[in-house]
Amino acid sequence: KPEHPYFNCTTTPTAGSPNIHSFGTVHTNNGNHYNNSNGRFTAPVAGFYHFSFGIWVNASGSNTSKHLQLMKVYNSGGSSTAIAGANHITQYNNLNGSAGCYLEVGDYVYLHQTGLSIQASTPRNFFSGHLVG
């Protein structure tokens, strides 16, 4: 249904600065509210949304210098907050997370990364989300 936005993408994305974007395959994008070129999902309607993500990292690093966060950006004021995250320390570490949050129309979420080197993988690299209600 067009009134029920959801998206699901997999395959190795680009670790941009600062966001992860350009997943190799966008399987579903009901309503086209996920923009793969910038990695943002923008809420078309106010409601409670749930998001899941996983990124496979291929280089070791310190747990304070390399991390992955699901960020929420408030359209009304431009401020942002992290709503889920994972630190990276071990080589071939899979960083996974999920979170639910309330979004107003125009608020958006994206995956923020610092210093990650992404390992190529279809099943381990994913980002998805949907309107719960």
FIKOLZA-1660 file (N, C-alpha, C; in steps of 0.1 Angstrom, whole numbers, plus 5000, padded with zeros to 4 digits):
% residues 133
   i   px   py   pz ch aa at
   1 5008 4988 5000  A  K  N
   1 5000 5000 5000  A  K CA
   1 5009 5012 5000  A  K  C
   2 5006 5022 4992  A  P  N
   2 5013 5035 4992  A  P CA
   2 5013 5042 5005  A  P  C
   3 5003 5041 5013  A  E  N
   3 5002 5048 5025  A  E CA
   3 5010 5041 5036  A  E  C
   4 5016 5030 5033  A  H  N
   4 5025 5023 5043  A  H CA
   4 5039 5022 5038  A  H  C
   5 5047 5033 5041  A  P  N
   5 5061 5033 5036  A  P CA
   5 5070 5023 5043  A  P  C
   6 5078 5016 5034  A  Y  N
   6 5088 5007 5039  A  Y CA
   6 5099 5006 5028  A  Y  C
   7 5111 5002 5033  A  F  N
   7 5122 5000 5023  A  F CA
   7 5131 4989 5029  A  F  C
   8 5138 4983 5020  A  N  N
   8 5148 4972 5023  A  N CA
   8 5159 4973 5012  A  N  C
   9 5171 4974 5017  A  C  N
   9 5182 4974 5008  A  C CA
   9 5194 4966 5013  A  C  C
  10 5201 4959 5004  A  T  N
  10 5212 4951 5008  A  T CA
  10 5224 4953 4998  A  T  C
  11 5234 4945 5000  A  T  N
  11 5246 4945 4992  A  T CA
  11 5255 4957 4995  A  T  C
  12 5268 4955 4993  A  T  N
  12 5278 4965 4998  A  T CA
  12 5275 4979 4995  A  T  C
  13 5273 4988 5005  A  P  N
  13 5271 5002 5003  A  P CA
  13 5285 5010 5002  A  P  C
  14 5284 5022 5001  A  T  N
  14 5295 5032 5001  A  T CA
  14 5296 5038 5015  A  T  C
  15 5308 5038 5021  A  A  N
  15 5310 5044 5034  A  A CA
  15 5313 5059 5031  A  A  C
  16 5303 5067 5029  A  G  N
  16 5306 5081 5026  A  G CA
  16 5310 5089 5039  A  G  C
  17 5310 5102 5037  A  S  N
  17 5314 5111 5048  A  S CA
  17 5302 5121 5050  A  S  C
  18 5294 5119 5061  A  P  N
  18 5296 5109 5071  A  P CA
  18 5286 5097 5070  A  P  C
  19 5278 5097 5059  A  N  N
  19 5267 5087 5059  A  N CA
  19 5270 5075 5049  A  N  C
  20 5264 5064 5052  A  I  N
  20 5264 5052 5044  A  I CA
  20 5253 5053 5034  A  I  C
  21 5256 5051 5021  A  H  N
  21 5246 5052 5011  A  H CA
  21 5250 5043 4999  A  H  C
  22 5242 5043 4989  A  S  N
  22 5244 5036 4977  A  S CA
  22 5245 5021 4979  A  S  C
  23 5236 5015 4986  A  F  N
  23 5235 5000 4986  A  F CA
  23 5234 4994 4972  A  F  C
  24 5240 4983 4970  A  G  N
  24 5239 4977 4957  A  G CA
  24 5226 4973 4952  A  G  C
  25 5217 4969 4961  A  T  N
  25 5203 4965 4957  A  T CA
  25 5193 4971 4966  A  T  C
  26 5183 4978 4961  A  V  N
  26 5172 4983 4968  A  V CA
  26 5160 4973 4964  A  V  C
  27 5157 4964 4973  A  H  N
  27 5147 4954 4970  A  H CA
  27 5133 4960 4970  A  H  C
  28 5130 4968 4980  A  T  N
  28 5117 4974 4981  A  T CA
  28 5118 4988 4985  A  T  C
  29 5110 4997 4981  A  N  N
  29 5110 5011 4984  A  N CA
  29 5096 5017 4982  A  N  C
  30 5086 5012 4990  A  N  N
  30 5072 5015 4988  A  N CA
  30 5070 5030 4991  A  N  C
  31 5066 5038 4981  A  G  N
  31 5064 5052 4981  A  G CA
  31 5077 5060 4978  A  G  C
  32 5088 5053 4976  A  N  N
  32 5101 5060 4972  A  N CA
  32 5105 5070 4982  A  N  C
  33 5104 5067 4995  A  H  N
  33 5108 5076 5006  A  H CA
  33 5123 5074 5010  A  H  C
  34 5129 5063 5006  A  Y  N
  34 5143 5060 5008  A  Y CA
  34 5151 5065 4996  A  Y  C
  35 5161 5073 4998  A  N  N
  35 5169 5078 4987  A  N CA
  35 5183 5071 4988  A  N  C
  36 5185 5062 4979  A  N  N
  36 5198 5054 4980  A  N CA
  36 5210 5063 4977  A  N  C
  37 5209 5074 4970  A  S  N
  37 5221 5082 4966  A  S CA
  37 5226 5090 4978  A  S  C
  38 5217 5093 4988  A  N  N
  38 5222 5099 5000  A  N CA
  38 5220 5091 5013  A  N  C
  39 5213 5080 5012  A  G  N
  39 5211 5071 5023  A  G CA
  39 5201 5075 5033  A  G  C
  40 5192 5084 5029  A  R  N
  40 5182 5089 5038  A  R CA
  40 5168 5083 5036  A  R  C
  41 5161 5080 5047  A  F  N
  41 5147 5077 5046  A  F CA
  41 5140 5089 5052  A  F  C
  42 5131 5095 5045  A  T  N
  42 5124 5107 5049  A  T CA
  42 5109 5103 5052  A  T  C
  43 5104 5106 5064  A  A  N
  43 5090 5103 5067  A  A CA
  43 5080 5111 5059  A  A  C
  44 5071 5103 5052  A  P  N
  44 5061 5110 5045  A  P CA
  44 5049 5113 5053  A  P  C
  45 5047 5106 5064  A  V  N
  45 5036 5108 5074  A  V CA
  45 5042 5107 5088  A  V  C
  46 5035 5114 5097  A  A  N
  46 5039 5113 5111  A  A CA
  46 5035 5099 5117  A  A  C
  47 5044 5093 5125  A  G  N
  47 5041 5080 5131  A  G CA
  47 5053 5074 5137  A  G  C
  48 5051 5062 5142  A  F  N
  48 5062 5054 5148  A  F CA
  48 5068 5045 5138  A  F  C
  49 5081 5046 5136  A  Y  N
  49 5088 5038 5126  A  Y CA
  49 5098 5029 5133  A  Y  C
  50 5101 5018 5126  A  H  N
  50 5111 5008 5131  A  H CA
  50 5122 5006 5120  A  H  C
  51 5134 5007 5124  A  F  N
  51 5146 5005 5115  A  F CA
  51 5155 4994 5120  A  F  C
  52 5161 4987 5110  A  S  N
  52 5172 4977 5113  A  S CA
  52 5183 4980 5103  A  S  C
  53 5195 4976 5108  A  F  N
  53 5207 4978 5099  A  F CA
  53 5218 4968 5103  A  F  C
  54 5227 4965 5094  A  G  N
  54 5238 4957 5096  A  G CA
  54 5249 4961 5086  A  G  C
  55 5261 4963 5091  A  I  N
  55 5273 4966 5082  A  I CA
  55 5284 4957 5087  A  I  C
  56 5290 4950 5077  A  W  N
  56 5302 4942 5080  A  W CA
  56 5315 4950 5077  A  W  C
  57 5323 4951 5088  A  V  N
  57 5335 4960 5087  A  V CA
  57 5347 4951 5086  A  V  C
  58 5356 4954 5077  A  N  N
  58 5367 4945 5074  A  N CA
  58 5381 4949 5079  A  N  C
  59 5382 4960 5087  A  A  N
  59 5395 4964 5092  A  A CA
  59 5393 4966 5107  A  A  C
  60 5403 4962 5115  A  S  N
  60 5402 4964 5129  A  S CA
  60 5404 4979 5133  A  S  C
  61 5399 4983 5144  A  G  N
  61 5401 4997 5149  A  G CA
  61 5397 4998 5163  A  G  C
  62 5399 5010 5168  A  S  N
  62 5397 5012 5183  A  S CA
  62 5382 5014 5185  A  S  C
  63 5377 5010 5196  A  N  N
  63 5362 5011 5199  A  N CA
  63 5358 5025 5201  A  N  C
  64 5367 5035 5202  A  T  N
  64 5362 5049 5203  A  T CA
  64 5364 5057 5190  A  T  C
  65 5371 5052 5181  A  S  N
  65 5373 5060 5169  A  S CA
  65 5365 5055 5157  A  S  C
  66 5359 5043 5157  A  K  N
  66 5352 5038 5146  A  K CA
  66 5338 5034 5151  A  K  C
  67 5328 5039 5145  A  H  N
  67 5314 5036 5150  A  H CA
  67 5304 5037 5139  A  H  C
  68 5292 5032 5141  A  L  N
  68 5281 5032 5132  A  L CA
  68 5269 5036 5141  A  L  C
  69 5261 5046 5136  A  Q  N
  69 5250 5051 5144  A  Q CA
  69 5238 5053 5134  A  Q  C
  70 5226 5050 5139  A  L  N
  70 5214 5054 5132  A  L CA
  70 5210 5067 5137  A  L  C
  71 5210 5077 5128  A  M  N
  71 5207 5091 5132  A  M CA
  71 5193 5096 5128  A  M  C
  72 5187 5103 5137  A  K  N
  72 5174 5109 5134  A  K CA
  72 5176 5124 5133  A  K  C
  73 5171 5130 5122  A  V  N
  73 5173 5145 5120  A  V CA
  73 5159 5151 5120  A  V  C
  74 5157 5161 5129  A  Y  N
  74 5144 5168 5130  A  Y CA
  74 5143 5178 5120  A  Y  C
  75 5133 5177 5111  A  N  N
  75 5131 5187 5100  A  N CA
  75 5128 5201 5105  A  N  C
  76 5121 5202 5117  A  S  N
  76 5117 5215 5122  A  S CA
  76 5129 5224 5126  A  S  C
  77 5139 5218 5131  A  G  N
  77 5150 5226 5136  A  G CA
  77 5164 5222 5131  A  G  C
  78 5165 5211 5124  A  G  N
  78 5177 5206 5118  A  G CA
  78 5186 5199 5128  A  G  C
  79 5182 5198 5141  A  S  N
  79 5190 5191 5151  A  S CA
  79 5189 5176 5148  A  S  C
  80 5199 5169 5154  A  S  N
  80 5199 5154 5152  A  S CA
  80 5203 5147 5165  A  S  C
  81 5199 5134 5165  A  T  N
  81 5203 5126 5177  A  T CA
  81 5205 5112 5172  A  T  C
  82 5214 5105 5179  A  A  N
  82 5216 5091 5176  A  A CA
  82 5205 5082 5183  A  A  C
  83 5199 5073 5176  A  I  N
  83 5189 5065 5183  A  I CA
  83 5193 5050 5184  A  I  C
  84 5204 5046 5177  A  A  N
  84 5210 5033 5179  A  A CA
  84 5224 5033 5174  A  A  C
  85 5233 5025 5179  A  G  N
  85 5247 5025 5174  A  G CA
  85 5255 5013 5178  A  G  C
  86 5267 5012 5173  A  A  N
  86 5276 5001 5176  A  A CA
  86 5290 5006 5174  A  A  C
  87 5299 5002 5182  A  N  N
  87 5314 5005 5181  A  N CA
  87 5321 4994 5174  A  N  C
  88 5332 4997 5168  A  H  N
  88 5339 4987 5160  A  H CA
  88 5353 4985 5166  A  H  C
  89 5357 4973 5168  A  I  N
  89 5371 4970 5173  A  I CA
  89 5377 4958 5167  A  I  C
  90 5370 4948 5163  A  T  N
  90 5375 4935 5158  A  T CA
  90 5374 4934 5143  A  T  C
  91 5384 4929 5136  A  Q  N
  91 5384 4927 5122  A  Q CA
  91 5372 4918 5118  A  Q  C
  92 5366 4920 5107  A  Y  N
  92 5354 4913 5103  A  Y CA
  92 5343 4913 5113  A  Y  C
  93 5341 4924 5119  A  N  N
  93 5330 4926 5129  A  N CA
  93 5317 4930 5122  A  N  C
  94 5306 4924 5126  A  N  N
  94 5293 4928 5120  A  N CA
  94 5286 4937 5129  A  N  C
  95 5284 4950 5126  A  L  N
  95 5277 4959 5134  A  L CA
  95 5263 4959 5131  A  L  C
  96 5254 4956 5140  A  N  N
  96 5240 4955 5138  A  N CA
  96 5233 4963 5149  A  N  C
  97 5221 4968 5145  A  G  N
  97 5213 4975 5154  A  G CA
  97 5199 4977 5149  A  G  C
  98 5190 4980 5158  A  S  N
  98 5176 4983 5154  A  S CA
  98 5171 4993 5164  A  S  C
  99 5161 5001 5160  A  A  N
  99 5155 5011 5169  A  A CA
  99 5141 5015 5163  A  A  C
 100 5133 5019 5172  A  G  N
 100 5120 5025 5168  A  G CA
 100 5120 5039 5173  A  G  C
 101 5113 5048 5166  A  C  N
 101 5112 5062 5169  A  C CA
 101 5100 5068 5163  A  C  C
 102 5096 5079 5169  A  Y  N
 102 5085 5087 5163  A  Y CA
 102 5091 5097 5153  A  Y  C
 103 5086 5098 5141  A  L  N
 103 5090 5108 5131  A  L CA
 103 5079 5117 5127  A  L  C
 104 5081 5130 5127  A  E  N
 104 5072 5139 5121  A  E CA
 104 5074 5139 5106  A  E  C
 105 5064 5145 5098  A  V  N
 105 5066 5146 5084  A  V CA
 105 5079 5154 5081  A  V  C
 106 5087 5149 5072  A  G  N
 106 5100 5155 5068  A  G CA
 106 5112 5152 5077  A  G  C
 107 5110 5146 5089  A  D  N
 107 5121 5141 5096  A  D CA
 107 5127 5130 5088  A  D  C
 108 5140 5127 5090  A  Y  N
 108 5147 5116 5083  A  Y CA
 108 5157 5109 5092  A  Y  C
 109 5160 5097 5087  A  V  N
 109 5170 5089 5094  A  V CA
 109 5181 5085 5083  A  V  C
 110 5193 5082 5088  A  Y  N
 110 5203 5077 5080  A  Y CA
 110 5214 5070 5088  A  Y  C
 111 5223 5063 5082  A  L  N
 111 5233 5056 5089  A  L CA
 111 5246 5065 5089  A  L  C
 112 5250 5069 5100  A  H  N
 112 5262 5077 5102  A  H CA
 112 5274 5068 5105  A  H  C
 113 5285 5070 5099  A  Q  N
 113 5297 5062 5101  A  Q CA
 113 5309 5071 5104  A  Q  C
 114 5318 5066 5112  A  T  N
 114 5331 5073 5114  A  T CA
 114 5342 5063 5112  A  T  C
 115 5350 5064 5102  A  G  N
 115 5362 5056 5100  A  G CA
 115 5360 5042 5096  A  G  C
 116 5348 5038 5091  A  L  N
 116 5346 5024 5088  A  L CA
 116 5351 5020 5074  A  L  C
 117 5356 5008 5072  A  S  N
 117 5359 5002 5060  A  S CA
 117 5350 4990 5058  A  S  C
 118 5341 4991 5048  A  I  N
 118 5330 4981 5047  A  I CA
 118 5335 4969 5039  A  I  C
 119 5333 4957 5044  A  Q  N
 119 5336 4945 5037  A  Q CA
 119 5324 4941 5028  A  Q  C
 120 5327 4937 5015  A  A  N
 120 5317 4933 5006  A  A CA
 120 5309 4921 5011  A  A  C
 121 5296 4923 5011  A  S  N
 121 5287 4912 5015  A  S CA
 121 5273 4915 5013  A  S  C
 122 5265 4906 5007  A  T  N
 122 5251 4908 5005  A  T CA
 122 5243 4906 5017  A  T  C
 123 5244 4895 5024  A  P  N
 123 5235 4892 5035  A  P CA
 123 5239 4901 5047  A  P  C
 124 5251 4904 5049  A  R  N
 124 5255 4911 5061  A  R CA
 124 5253 4926 5061  A  R  C
 125 5253 4932 5049  A  N  N
 125 5251 4947 5047  A  N CA
 125 5236 4949 5044  A  N  C
 126 5229 4956 5053  A  F  N
 126 5215 4959 5050  A  F CA
 126 5210 4971 5058  A  F  C
 127 5199 4977 5053  A  F  N
 127 5193 4988 5060  A  F CA
 127 5178 4987 5056  A  F  C
 128 5169 4987 5066  A  S  N
 128 5155 4986 5063  A  S CA
 128 5147 4994 5073  A  S  C
 129 5135 4997 5069  A  G  N
 129 5126 5004 5078  A  G CA
 129 5112 5004 5073  A  G  C
 130 5103 5007 5083  A  H  N
 130 5089 5007 5079  A  H CA
 130 5080 5015 5090  A  H  C
 131 5069 5019 5085  A  L  N
 131 5060 5026 5094  A  L CA
 131 5052 5015 5102  A  L  C
 132 5052 5016 5115  A  V  N
 132 5045 5007 5124  A  V CA
 132 5031 5012 5126  A  V  C
 133 5029 5024 5129  A  G  N
 133 5016 5030 5130  A  G CA
 133 5016 5044 5135  A  G  C
% end
